[in-house]
Amino acid sequence: MEHFDLAAFYGGSATELYHTLGAHRTPDGWVFRVWAPHAVSVSVVGDFCAWDPTAHPMRRFDGGVWETEVAGLSPYDTYKFAVTAQSGAVTFKADPYAFHAETRPGTASKLYELAGYDWGDGAYLAAKQPVYDRPLNIYEVHLGSWRRRENGDFYDYRSLADELSEYAADLGYNCVELMPVTEYPLDDSWGYQCTGYFAPTSRYGTPHDFMYFVDMMHRRGISVILDWVPAHFCKDEHGLIDFDGEPCYEYADPKKREHAGWGTRVFDYGRGEVKSFLLSSAAYWLREYHLDGLRVDAVASMLYLDYGREAGEWTPNKNGGHENLEAIDFLRALNTAAFAIDPNVMMVAEESTAWPLVTYPVSDGGLGFNLKWNMGWMNDMCHYLKLDPWFRQFHHKDLTFSLMYAFSENFVLPISHDEVVYMKGSLRGKMPGDEWRQLAGVRSFMVYMLTHPGKKLTFMGAELGQWHEWDFAGQLDWYLLENDANRRMQDFFRAVNRYYLTNPALWRIDFDWAGFEWLVADDNEDNTVVFVRRDGAGEELLVAVNFSPNGYRDYRFGVPPRKTWREELSTDDTAFGGTGEWRNEKPVRTQAIPSHGREQSIAITIPPLGAVILRGAGEYKKPKAKKSKAREELPA
């Protein structure tokens, strides 16, 4: 076993196991290696030997790694490992390190040579920079249901690459986040219960096809984040469960082993070989597929020993607490490895609790991620949007509470797939009222989201004004674009997304109070908030969002010292489906009228269920007091 650092593998620090374990071509055939420490025997089986477990036995090395070489095989040949347990039972297992797999319902692995793809994204990679002071507008996508063929078949990776890259770039998204493409057996799991941690699902093509997908995205300037699931794995027999007849990848301790609510097994983060497996998987996607980041799913379930468990169903750690110390060490090792591979990587935590320092460096006691989904903001906003506007006045904190903690972590504001499924309604479907009010509500909310501090994520379909919930077994409701109102909604998304990308005041300072200031935070009766975003170089954008069906012609509030404010975007624009009647057509001059604790103020028009963005121009100068005639007549 040349070039195999066994000490790193067993010690939990290996990040390149995919070069050694699994199946690899040699001058004389294909060499197979698999870790099965409790097995009595292991052999390679496949079509090439009529699945006979006696045809190609493997020899065991210290530590439980098995190896053999088979001649006469070709790429795409199917294979598994026949693993004989201590009990004598024989199970055919897919290769945990396979690069390619059969398309479901098949469950075998396939031989595949990873090398040979000719990348064309060199210019993109050379220009990458840290995400912190950059715009990040993410389009979350489930590849199988974004678009389908006329006969209902999936699009392949290459067709998706060509169409989705053009579509996302046109609509003003500069990043796509993919729900998991790591191979998985059941469509209904959406990829979150996977069996192939090194294989992009064959539903849409080959590994080289997926490389083309990422390559094409990069050539259009679009980053790619992959949802990655180290929290748990499914219990399908051909997968990792009891791999050699006993708990191997999962905890042996029954109080740690299962997520009963999900019907899955939990990885044993304290075992070096498992830790190396997961670290190598993460590194594999970043290195071999040029991915720009990983969104780590279900981090909370990893951090807490009592997650989803009642009293008596979990055991405290050595300190008497409920933290999973082994998982914490793993997450820190994961992020350390990721940033060593790509200093500009995006490591995103889907973490739903108040765990501290999630996006702080490991050296500062943090978990080492650099972005975290703001689940609290998402829950508050979805609750608020569903309310009849009359009742919104009693829940105004849903709009404003996020600013109490907005800068405690580096947040992404997500409206994700989880919020448009399971009877939660689409984004438009959350809005009360008739069609016009629903679409107006989506427009005002999107302005609020895109101007609120933090990076952004929106699940596919919102831009169509889709009222159906997401259906993973179908496709987006593209037919809606035959309707004028829905076309205008898509036009709005295109305009507001592009406005976000081109205005540094909306993203240059996302994680500090220096980039944000409340002007009106407490107007619950009018369902309205007003604030300023700044870029640190003198630009100021004033944002007013009205979640009430009442429009305001002379809405006055105090402002920073600027001479004038000019409207640049209004959701009431007729091009977006608005009435065009609620606009600030002329520059709004600052007046020396005290308001909201400030010496100067302005009065603007805010549309019903609408939002406006104005740009400040010129330093405000207090007008000189006019001389009265009486004074002028007095002698000097």
DRENZAMAR-738183 format. One line per 4 residues: number of its first residue (from 1); their letters; for each residue x, y, z of C-alpha. Coordinates in nm, 4 decimals. Layout:
% DRENZAMAR-738183
NUM) A) X Y Z  ...
//
This chain:
% DRENZAMAR-738183
1) MEHF) 0.0000 0.0000 0.0000  0.2380 0.2671 -0.1252  0.1802 0.6345 -0.0464  -0.0752 0.5457 0.2227
5) DLAA) -0.0132 0.7294 0.5479  -0.1626 0.4746 0.7856  -0.0755 0.6839 1.0895  -0.2718 0.9807 0.9559
9) FYGG) -0.5637 0.7539 0.8609  -0.5919 0.5942 1.2013  -0.5098 0.9205 1.3788  -0.7917 1.1138 1.2116
13) SATE) -0.5886 1.3699 1.0160  -0.5820 1.2246 0.6631  -0.7433 1.4406 0.3927  -0.6489 1.2514 0.0748
17) LYHT) -0.7720 0.8971 0.1369  -0.9567 0.8949 -0.1941  -0.6201 0.8590 -0.3675  -0.5620 0.5248 -0.1923
21) LGAH) -0.8848 0.3678 -0.0684  -1.1539 0.2692 -0.3162  -1.0783 0.1501 -0.6695  -0.7882 0.2791 -0.8812
25) RTPD) -0.6401 0.1799 -1.2155  -0.2924 0.0303 -1.2153  -0.0675 -0.0825 -1.5060  -0.1998 -0.4359 -1.4576
29) GWVF) -0.5648 -0.3764 -1.3741  -0.7550 -0.2141 -1.0861  -0.6530 -0.2168 -0.7216  -0.9283 -0.2228 -0.4584
33) RVWA) -0.8889 -0.1186 -0.0955  -1.1498 -0.0969 0.1776  -1.1513 -0.0491 0.5539  -1.3444 -0.3235 0.7362
37) PHAV) -1.1737 -0.3841 1.0734  -1.4234 -0.6360 1.2149  -1.4649 -0.8467 0.8993  -1.3627 -1.2134 0.8829
41) SVSV) -1.3054 -1.1820 0.5079  -1.3704 -0.9400 0.2220  -1.3750 -0.9925 -0.1543  -1.4498 -0.7884 -0.4656
45) VGDF) -1.7596 -0.8913 -0.6585  -1.9246 -0.7618 -0.9736  -2.0606 -0.8439 -1.3144  -1.7062 -0.9483 -1.4113
49) CAWD) -1.7254 -1.2524 -1.1772  -2.1014 -1.3119 -1.1700  -2.1005 -1.1642 -0.8164  -1.9160 -1.4689 -0.6804
53) PTAH) -1.7664 -1.3875 -0.3343  -1.4971 -1.6520 -0.3786  -1.3573 -1.5184 -0.7070  -1.1453 -1.2233 -0.5870
57) PMRR) -1.0586 -1.2485 -0.2151  -0.8782 -0.9572 -0.0518  -0.5847 -0.9728 0.1908  -0.5899 -0.7910 0.5219
61) FDGG) -0.3336 -0.5390 0.6506  -0.2895 -0.4196 1.0068  -0.5737 -0.1989 1.1202  -0.8380 -0.3604 0.9038
65) VWET) -0.7606 -0.2325 0.5537  -0.8157 -0.4978 0.2847  -0.6605 -0.4995 -0.0650  -0.6582 -0.6920 -0.3916
69) EVAG) -0.5934 -0.6319 -0.7608  -0.8137 -0.7503 -1.0462  -0.7111 -0.7577 -1.4109  -0.9260 -0.7212 -1.7185
73) LSPY) -1.1670 -0.4592 -1.5894  -1.2884 -0.1428 -1.7620  -1.4295 0.1945 -1.6546  -1.8001 0.1789 -1.5673
77) DTYK) -1.7809 -0.1880 -1.4621  -2.0000 -0.2360 -1.1552  -1.8643 -0.3749 -0.8300  -1.9214 -0.4123 -0.4560
81) FAVT) -1.7373 -0.5569 -0.1598  -1.8646 -0.8888 -0.0219  -1.8043 -0.8477 0.3523  -1.8221 -1.1512 0.5819
85) AQSG) -1.9046 -1.0541 0.9408  -1.8031 -1.2267 1.2604  -2.1499 -1.3826 1.2606  -2.0823 -1.5429 0.9238
89) AVTF) -2.3353 -1.3222 0.7434  -2.2236 -1.1917 0.4022  -2.3333 -0.8451 0.2891  -2.2623 -0.6809 -0.0459
93) KADP) -2.1494 -0.3255 0.0262  -2.1007 -0.0309 -0.2091  -1.7520 0.1200 -0.2039  -1.7477 0.4092 0.0491
97) YAFH) -1.4761 0.5795 -0.1620  -1.6268 0.5155 -0.5067  -1.6146 0.8035 -0.7560  -1.9205 0.6849 -0.9468
101) AETR) -2.2290 0.4730 -0.8803  -2.5168 0.3012 -1.0497  -2.8275 0.5093 -1.0963  -3.1011 0.4168 -0.8533
105) PGTA) -3.2595 0.1659 -0.8081  -2.9167 0.0083 -0.8731  -2.6854 0.0286 -0.5734  -2.3467 -0.0911 -0.7018
109) SKLY) -2.0357 0.1212 -0.7407  -1.8783 0.1832 -1.0823  -1.5151 0.1984 -1.1831  -1.4202 0.5491 -1.2918
113) ELAG) -1.0980 0.7366 -1.3678  -1.1223 1.0798 -1.2141  -0.8294 1.2340 -1.4013  -0.8605 1.3732 -1.7506
117) YDWG) -1.1044 1.6643 -1.7298  -0.9690 1.9821 -1.8928  -1.0674 2.2715 -1.6657  -1.1235 2.6205 -1.8050
121) DGAY) -1.1845 2.8213 -1.4881  -0.8297 2.9382 -1.4238  -0.9139 3.3082 -1.4530  -1.2024 3.2708 -1.2080
125) LAAK) -0.9899 3.0866 -0.9525  -0.7079 3.3385 -0.9797  -0.9463 3.6261 -0.9085  -1.1144 3.4734 -0.6009
129) QPVY) -1.1145 3.6845 -0.2873  -1.2542 3.6495 0.0656  -1.6312 3.6718 0.0922  -1.6530 3.9087 0.3888
133) DRPL) -1.6688 4.2423 0.2058  -1.8041 4.1031 -0.1211  -2.1609 4.0617 -0.2455  -2.2985 3.7109 -0.1996
137) NIYE) -2.6408 3.6460 -0.3497  -2.7082 3.2721 -0.3477  -2.9640 3.0869 -0.5607  -3.0401 2.7577 -0.3838
141) VHLG) -3.1131 2.4795 -0.6314  -3.2351 2.1225 -0.6335  -3.0960 2.0063 -0.9650  -3.3620 1.7416 -1.0224
145) SWRR) -3.6565 1.9805 -1.0004  -3.5270 2.3119 -1.1328  -3.6259 2.2090 -1.4821  -3.7299 1.8785 -1.6429
149) RENG) -3.7404 1.7476 -1.9971  -4.0781 1.7426 -2.1724  -4.1069 1.3705 -2.0977  -4.0335 1.4275 -1.7290
153) DFYD) -3.6727 1.3084 -1.7381  -3.3980 1.4855 -1.5458  -3.1723 1.7367 -1.7119  -2.8112 1.6200 -1.7114
157) YRSL) -2.5233 1.8108 -1.5494  -2.4051 1.9550 -1.8809  -2.7461 2.0845 -1.9863  -2.7982 2.2244 -1.6386
161) ADEL) -2.4563 2.3892 -1.6559  -2.5382 2.5703 -1.9778  -2.8932 2.6775 -1.8893  -2.8647 2.7367 -1.5155
165) SEYA) -2.5419 2.9363 -1.5396  -2.6972 3.1690 -1.7963  -3.0208 3.1986 -1.5996  -2.8574 3.2663 -1.2636
169) ADLG) -2.6172 3.5232 -1.4056  -2.8983 3.7011 -1.5897  -3.1075 3.7206 -1.2719  -2.8267 3.8727 -1.0678
173) YNCV) -2.7169 3.5733 -0.8608  -2.3435 3.5302 -0.8172  -2.3538 3.1950 -0.6385  -2.5538 2.8733 -0.6567
177) ELMP) -2.5931 2.6407 -0.3625  -2.6753 2.2833 -0.4546  -2.8792 2.0572 -0.2364  -2.6639 1.7451 -0.1917
181) VTEY) -2.5410 1.5695 -0.5038  -2.3394 1.3165 -0.3034  -2.4897 0.9861 -0.4211  -2.8097 0.8893 -0.2419
185) PLDD) -3.0635 0.6092 -0.2895  -3.4008 0.7775 -0.2262  -3.5258 1.0776 -0.4235  -3.7490 1.1791 -0.1326
189) SWGY) -3.4480 1.2493 0.0916  -3.3416 1.5293 -0.1501  -2.9839 1.4015 -0.1068  -2.9577 1.4561 0.2692
193) QCTG) -2.9329 1.0806 0.3384  -2.6456 0.9762 0.1198  -2.4383 0.6634 0.0559  -2.1648 0.7992 -0.1710
197) YFAP) -1.9503 1.0658 -0.0070  -1.7124 1.0797 -0.3053  -1.9587 1.0309 -0.5934  -2.1746 1.2990 -0.7535
201) TSRY) -2.5108 1.1341 -0.8102  -2.5370 0.9515 -1.1409  -2.8964 1.0758 -1.1794  -2.7533 1.3628 -1.3832
205) GTPH) -2.4369 1.2140 -1.5339  -2.0757 1.1277 -1.4636  -1.8113 1.2898 -1.2403  -1.6627 1.4656 -1.5449
209) DFMY) -2.0092 1.5960 -1.6285  -2.0339 1.7469 -1.2811  -1.6881 1.8987 -1.3248  -1.8220 2.0621 -1.6409
213) FVDM) -2.1139 2.1992 -1.4382  -1.8833 2.3681 -1.1862  -1.6475 2.4808 -1.4627  -1.9255 2.6489 -1.6585
217) MHRR) -2.0578 2.8231 -1.3489  -1.7121 2.9587 -1.2781  -1.6648 3.0797 -1.6351  -1.9786 3.2916 -1.5868
221) GISV) -1.8491 3.4249 -1.2555  -2.0818 3.2169 -1.0398  -1.9536 3.0452 -0.7264  -2.0732 2.6966 -0.6308
225) ILDW) -2.1468 2.5790 -0.2766  -2.2416 2.2174 -0.2097  -2.4626 2.1027 0.0767  -2.2584 1.8366 0.2566
229) VPAH) -2.3888 1.6049 0.5274  -2.1403 1.4802 0.7904  -2.4075 1.4692 1.0617  -2.5657 1.1325 0.9792
233) FCKD) -2.6139 0.8690 0.7083  -2.8966 0.6454 0.5917  -2.9486 0.2844 0.6934  -2.9721 0.1283 0.3467
237) EHGL) -2.8031 -0.2114 0.3572  -2.5540 -0.1386 0.0788  -2.4324 0.1770 0.2544  -2.2172 0.2510 0.5588
241) IDFD) -2.4444 0.1005 0.8231  -2.2738 -0.1827 1.0202  -2.0271 -0.1933 0.7342  -1.8392 -0.5026 0.8483
245) GEPC) -2.1190 -0.6545 1.0513  -2.0686 -0.4203 1.3450  -2.0796 -0.0431 1.4021  -1.7878 0.0871 1.2015
249) YEYA) -1.8601 0.4362 1.0684  -2.1248 0.4982 1.3359  -2.1047 0.5084 1.7138  -2.1282 0.1716 1.8882
253) DPKK) -2.2877 0.3405 2.1901  -2.6671 0.3055 2.1476  -2.7116 0.6438 2.3183  -2.5111 0.8111 2.0418
257) REHA) -2.5676 0.5836 1.7429  -2.9063 0.6865 1.6028  -3.1142 0.9900 1.5135  -3.4425 0.8132 1.5670
261) GWGT) -3.6461 1.1021 1.4325  -3.4608 1.0881 1.1030  -3.4109 0.7111 1.0873  -3.0363 0.7547 1.0409
265) RVFD) -2.7037 0.6604 1.1990  -2.4603 0.9119 1.3496  -2.0932 0.9193 1.2516  -1.8420 0.8279 1.5240
269) YGRG) -1.6428 1.1518 1.5386  -1.4095 1.0077 1.7992  -1.2795 0.7378 1.5672  -0.9754 0.8429 1.3644
273) EVKS) -1.0635 0.6397 1.0548  -1.4129 0.7958 1.0405  -1.2778 1.1433 1.0952  -1.0258 1.0871 0.8128
277) FLLS) -1.3071 0.9593 0.5881  -1.5104 1.2763 0.6388  -1.2138 1.5123 0.6141  -1.1098 1.3439 0.2899
281) SAAY) -1.4623 1.3752 0.1505  -1.4722 1.7490 0.2204  -1.1241 1.7981 0.0768  -1.2170 1.5907 -0.2294
285) WLRE) -1.5015 1.8205 -0.3320  -1.2938 2.1321 -0.2792  -0.9845 2.0033 -0.4589  -1.1125 1.7778 -0.7345
289) YHLD) -1.4320 1.9656 -0.8241  -1.3082 2.3222 -0.7574  -1.6068 2.3896 -0.5324  -1.6066 2.7281 -0.3608
293) GLRV) -1.7503 2.6068 -0.0361  -1.9497 2.3577 0.1661  -2.2695 2.4259 0.3553  -2.2501 2.1815 0.6441
297) DAVA) -2.5956 2.0451 0.7178  -2.7481 1.9862 1.0626  -2.4562 2.1181 1.2659  -2.6724 2.1487 1.5779
301) SMLY) -2.7377 1.7746 1.5729  -2.3623 1.7195 1.5814  -2.2882 1.9614 1.8639  -2.5354 1.8339 2.1224
305) LDYG) -2.5448 1.4836 2.2704  -2.9093 1.5382 2.3680  -3.0220 1.6598 2.0253  -3.3583 1.4940 1.9570
309) REAG) -3.3230 1.2767 2.2659  -3.5209 1.2681 2.5882  -3.3759 1.2436 2.9378  -3.2166 0.9041 2.9903
313) EWTP) -3.1531 0.8592 2.6188  -2.8130 1.0303 2.6224  -2.4975 1.0265 2.8324  -2.3246 1.3485 2.9461
317) NKNG) -1.9683 1.4125 2.8298  -1.6656 1.3779 3.0580  -1.7320 1.7265 3.1949  -2.0944 1.6504 3.2715
321) GHEN) -2.2269 1.8621 2.9850  -2.4374 1.7912 2.6786  -2.1801 1.9020 2.4221  -2.0364 1.6397 2.1879
325) LEAI) -1.6683 1.7162 2.2387  -1.5616 1.4770 1.9625  -1.7884 1.6476 1.7085  -1.6559 1.9890 1.8129
329) DFLR) -1.2991 1.8698 1.7528  -1.4022 1.7284 1.4164  -1.5683 2.0522 1.3015  -1.2609 2.2509 1.3963
333) ALNT) -1.0400 2.0063 1.2081  -1.2758 2.0222 0.9090  -1.2624 2.4000 0.8831  -0.8881 2.4113 0.9435
337) AAFA) -0.8376 2.1653 0.6576  -1.0755 2.3522 0.4266  -0.8982 2.6867 0.4709  -0.5611 2.5178 0.4188
341) IDPN) -0.6897 2.3990 0.0794  -0.8515 2.7299 -0.0192  -0.8001 3.0441 0.1934  -1.1053 3.1970 0.0217
345) VMMV) -1.3355 2.9007 0.0829  -1.6896 2.9501 0.2132  -1.7585 2.7140 0.5029  -2.1224 2.7654 0.5973
349) AEES) -2.2850 2.6249 0.9095  -2.6534 2.5359 0.9121  -2.6725 2.5774 1.2889  -3.0027 2.6580 1.4533
353) TAWP) -2.9075 2.7309 1.8146  -2.7229 3.0052 2.0018  -2.3951 2.8114 2.0108  -2.1275 3.0811 2.0498
357) LVTY) -1.8428 3.1641 1.8098  -1.9582 2.9478 1.5206  -1.7928 3.1798 1.2664  -1.4870 3.2637 1.4732
361) PVSD) -1.1441 3.1156 1.3958  -1.0373 2.7996 1.5718  -0.7443 2.9955 1.7155  -0.9957 3.2209 1.8941
365) GGLG) -1.1936 2.9310 2.0370  -1.4483 2.9237 1.7551  -1.5716 2.6395 1.5391  -1.3876 2.7859 1.2399
369) FNLK) -1.6735 2.8403 0.9940  -1.6816 3.1772 0.8197  -2.0567 3.1951 0.7502  -2.3665 3.0794 0.9359
373) WNMG) -2.7292 3.0577 0.8302  -2.9412 3.2988 1.0355  -3.2218 3.0586 1.1206  -3.3704 3.2956 1.3791
377) WMND) -3.4157 3.5707 1.1210  -3.5717 3.3217 0.8782  -3.8201 3.1950 1.1359  -3.9134 3.5450 1.2518
381) MCHY) -3.9676 3.6721 0.8990  -4.1725 3.3740 0.7862  -4.3951 3.4142 1.0917  -4.4355 3.7878 1.0257
385) LKLD) -4.5117 3.7561 0.6562  -4.7963 3.5108 0.7172  -4.9780 3.7553 0.9458  -5.2623 3.9734 0.8287
389) PWFR) -5.1180 4.3277 0.8175  -5.3498 4.4359 1.0993  -5.1844 4.1870 1.3348  -4.8307 4.2673 1.2203
393) QFHH) -4.8272 4.5712 1.4489  -4.8278 4.3345 1.7472  -4.5302 4.1385 1.6126  -4.3041 4.4236 1.5005
397) KDLT) -4.0083 4.2647 1.6809  -4.0090 3.9944 1.4126  -3.8727 4.2655 1.1802  -3.6251 4.4229 1.4157
401) FSLM) -3.5023 4.1638 1.6663  -3.2393 4.0280 1.4258  -3.0411 4.3501 1.4670  -2.9944 4.2661 1.8355
405) YAFS) -2.7522 3.9918 1.7286  -2.6856 4.0589 1.3595  -2.3139 4.1152 1.4113  -2.2472 3.8359 1.6613
409) ENFV) -2.1692 3.5998 1.3711  -2.1101 3.6262 0.9965  -2.4657 3.5551 0.8895  -2.6328 3.4423 0.5676
413) LPIS) -3.0038 3.5336 0.5498  -3.1759 3.2261 0.4052  -3.5180 3.1696 0.2595  -3.4409 2.8060 0.1931
417) HDEV) -3.6135 2.4961 0.0596  -3.7210 2.4066 0.4142  -3.9475 2.7134 0.4188  -4.1383 2.6328 0.0979
421) VYMK) -4.2378 2.2704 0.1611  -4.4443 2.0589 0.4010  -4.7474 2.2901 0.3872  -4.5448 2.6000 0.4770
425) GSLR) -4.6384 2.7620 0.1472  -4.4209 2.9240 -0.1181  -4.2713 3.2670 -0.0518  -4.5648 3.4261 -0.2328
429) GKMP) -4.8034 3.1824 -0.0647  -4.7028 3.3143 0.2778  -4.8453 3.6558 0.1917  -5.2087 3.7313 0.2827
433) GDEW) -5.4477 3.8960 0.0403  -5.5224 3.8806 -0.3302  -5.2691 3.8274 -0.6077  -5.1613 4.1929 -0.6230
437) RQLA) -5.1038 4.2118 -0.2477  -4.9164 3.8824 -0.2434  -4.6798 3.9865 -0.5212  -4.6331 4.3318 -0.3697
441) GVRS) -4.5514 4.1610 -0.0396  -4.2831 3.9505 -0.2057  -4.1274 4.2621 -0.3604  -4.1159 4.4566 -0.0345
445) FMVY) -3.9769 4.1584 0.1550  -3.7025 4.1016 -0.1015  -3.5915 4.4634 -0.0695  -3.5805 4.4199 0.3073
449) MLTH) -3.3796 4.0983 0.2763  -3.1310 4.2329 0.0217  -3.0669 4.5488 0.2219  -3.0536 4.3887 0.5688
453) PGKK) -2.6972 4.3187 0.6926  -2.5748 3.9716 0.5963  -2.5246 3.7646 0.2848  -2.8333 3.6361 0.1001
457) LTFM) -2.9900 3.3037 -0.0071  -3.3182 3.2464 -0.1888  -3.4587 2.9110 -0.2954  -3.5404 2.8640 -0.6627
461) GAEL) -3.8899 2.9551 -0.7763  -3.9446 3.2655 -0.5646  -3.8526 3.4759 -0.8659  -4.1479 3.3342 -1.0607
465) GQWH) -4.4066 3.4433 -0.8063  -4.4810 3.0736 -0.7713  -4.7767 2.9975 -0.5451  -4.7328 2.6179 -0.5434
469) EWDF) -4.5038 2.4710 -0.2826  -4.1804 2.3167 -0.4072  -4.2305 1.9683 -0.5537  -3.9056 1.7713 -0.5781
473) AGQL) -4.0730 1.5236 -0.8156  -4.1636 1.7889 -1.0719  -4.0163 2.1175 -1.1913  -4.0649 2.4870 -1.1205
477) DWYL) -4.3865 2.6398 -1.2555  -4.2237 2.7904 -1.5619  -4.5645 2.8214 -1.7279  -4.6350 3.1142 -1.4946
481) LEND) -4.4129 3.3314 -1.7124  -4.6988 3.3327 -1.9635  -4.8736 3.5692 -1.7174  -4.7824 3.9368 -1.7211
485) ANRR) -4.7761 3.9667 -1.3406  -4.5325 3.6770 -1.3056  -4.3049 3.8055 -1.5829  -4.2907 4.1395 -1.4040
489) MQDF) -4.2054 3.9608 -1.0803  -3.9122 3.7943 -1.2519  -3.8112 4.1334 -1.3933  -3.8197 4.2721 -1.0397
493) FRAV) -3.5903 3.9982 -0.9095  -3.3502 4.0661 -1.1940  -3.3470 4.4397 -1.1218  -3.3216 4.4224 -0.7435
497) NRYY) -3.0567 4.1478 -0.7491  -2.8443 4.3480 -0.9906  -2.8937 4.6579 -0.7784  -2.7644 4.4642 -0.4796
501) LTNP) -2.4583 4.3372 -0.6665  -2.3583 4.6817 -0.7918  -2.3995 4.8815 -0.4705  -2.1187 4.8303 -0.2150
505) ALWR) -2.3216 5.0031 0.0560  -2.5340 4.6871 0.0679  -2.2462 4.4440 0.1264  -1.9117 4.6131 0.1899
509) IDFD) -1.9754 4.6239 0.5675  -2.2103 4.3336 0.6393  -2.0812 4.2233 0.9765  -2.0408 4.5477 1.1710
513) WAGF) -2.2587 4.8345 1.2940  -2.0493 5.0713 1.0799  -2.2504 4.9551 0.7790  -2.5981 4.9969 0.9256
517) EWLV) -2.8000 5.2554 1.1170  -3.1644 5.2526 1.2240  -3.3632 5.5648 1.1389  -3.7080 5.4294 1.2274
521) ADDN) -3.7136 5.0979 1.4140  -4.0253 5.1301 1.6300  -4.3123 5.2271 1.3986  -4.5182 4.9162 1.4629
525) EDNT) -4.8511 5.0904 1.3932  -4.7485 5.1645 1.0355  -4.5647 4.8299 0.9884  -4.2696 5.0310 0.8605
529) VVFV) -3.8928 5.0326 0.9123  -3.6346 5.2785 0.7813  -3.2572 5.2452 0.7942  -2.9331 5.3451 0.6228
533) RRDG) -2.6666 5.1171 0.4725  -2.3097 5.2486 0.4275  -2.0016 5.1288 0.2429  -1.7401 5.3116 0.4510
537) AGEE) -1.6356 5.5275 0.1550  -1.9065 5.7920 0.1797  -2.1976 5.6240 0.0036  -2.5256 5.6053 0.1939
541) LLVA) -2.8438 5.4294 0.0848  -3.1684 5.4973 0.2685  -3.4129 5.2058 0.2754  -3.7805 5.2358 0.3753
545) VNFS) -3.9982 4.9230 0.3805  -4.3724 4.9305 0.4421  -4.5401 4.5995 0.5293  -4.8826 4.7670 0.5547
549) PNGY) -5.1432 4.7942 0.2746  -5.1612 5.1677 0.3536  -4.9416 5.3978 0.1482  -4.7747 5.7059 0.2993
553) RDYR) -4.7373 6.0345 0.1075  -4.5473 6.2421 0.3645  -4.3720 5.9943 0.5898  -4.1308 6.2062 0.7921
557) FGVP) -3.8254 6.0871 0.9832  -3.4870 6.2169 1.0890  -3.1902 6.1589 0.8601  -2.8106 6.1918 0.8598
561) PRKT) -2.6775 6.5230 0.7256  -2.7264 6.5019 0.3501  -2.8452 6.7741 0.1168  -3.0783 6.5586 -0.0930
565) WREE) -3.1990 6.2023 -0.1287  -3.2844 6.0664 -0.4722  -3.5046 5.7601 -0.5267  -3.3218 5.4846 -0.7165
569) LSTD) -3.5546 5.1874 -0.6739  -3.9230 5.1517 -0.5903  -4.1227 4.8324 -0.5742  -4.4207 5.0342 -0.7032
573) DTAF) -4.2546 5.0742 -1.0420  -4.4979 4.9670 -1.3141  -4.2202 4.7589 -1.4686  -4.2393 4.5371 -1.1596
577) GGTG) -4.6183 4.5173 -1.1400  -4.6650 4.8252 -0.9223  -4.9128 5.1069 -0.9760  -4.6559 5.3774 -1.0483
581) EWRN) -4.8586 5.6135 -0.8286  -4.6384 5.6046 -0.5182  -4.3038 5.7426 -0.6291  -4.0549 6.0037 -0.5166
585) EKPV) -4.0172 6.1536 -0.8611  -3.8056 6.4518 -0.7570  -3.5014 6.4633 -0.5285  -3.6107 6.4909 -0.1667
589) RTQA) -3.4442 6.7857 0.0082  -3.3396 6.7604 0.3687  -3.5183 7.0121 0.5898  -3.4248 7.1686 0.9238
593) IPSH) -3.7234 7.0069 1.0908  -3.6348 6.7997 1.3978  -3.7623 6.4426 1.3954  -3.6727 6.1164 1.5666
597) GREQ) -3.4071 6.2877 1.7758  -3.2318 6.4466 1.4783  -3.2051 6.8095 1.3742  -3.2855 6.7409 1.0079
601) SIAI) -3.5514 6.5244 0.8451  -3.7157 6.4394 0.5172  -4.0686 6.3426 0.4170  -4.1007 6.0724 0.1513
605) TIPP) -4.3612 5.8648 -0.0239  -4.3658 5.4934 0.0636  -4.5938 5.2642 -0.1416  -4.8476 5.0323 0.0193
609) LGAV) -4.6831 4.6930 0.0770  -4.3804 4.8519 -0.0846  -4.0253 4.9662 -0.0421  -3.8039 5.2437 -0.1726
613) ILRG) -3.4280 5.2941 -0.1810  -3.2849 5.6485 -0.1992  -2.9253 5.7573 -0.2380  -2.7890 6.0438 -0.0329
617) AGEY) -2.6095 6.3240 -0.2173  -2.4163 6.6256 -0.0944  -2.3287 6.7177 0.2617  -2.6127 6.8823 0.4446
621) KKPK) -2.5537 7.2475 0.5369  -2.7809 7.4187 0.7813  -2.9546 7.7156 0.6084  -2.8585 8.0585 0.7253
625) AKKS) -3.1292 8.2476 0.9098  -3.2913 8.5098 0.6862  -3.2615 8.8707 0.7952  -3.5882 9.0400 0.8726
629) KARE) -3.6746 9.3728 0.7103  -3.6815 9.5369 1.0486  -3.3260 9.4349 1.1153  -3.2098 9.5376 0.7706
633) ELPA) -3.3466 9.8865 0.8321  -3.1522 9.9350 1.1508  -2.8301 10.1313 1.1240  -2.5095 9.9348 1.1319
//
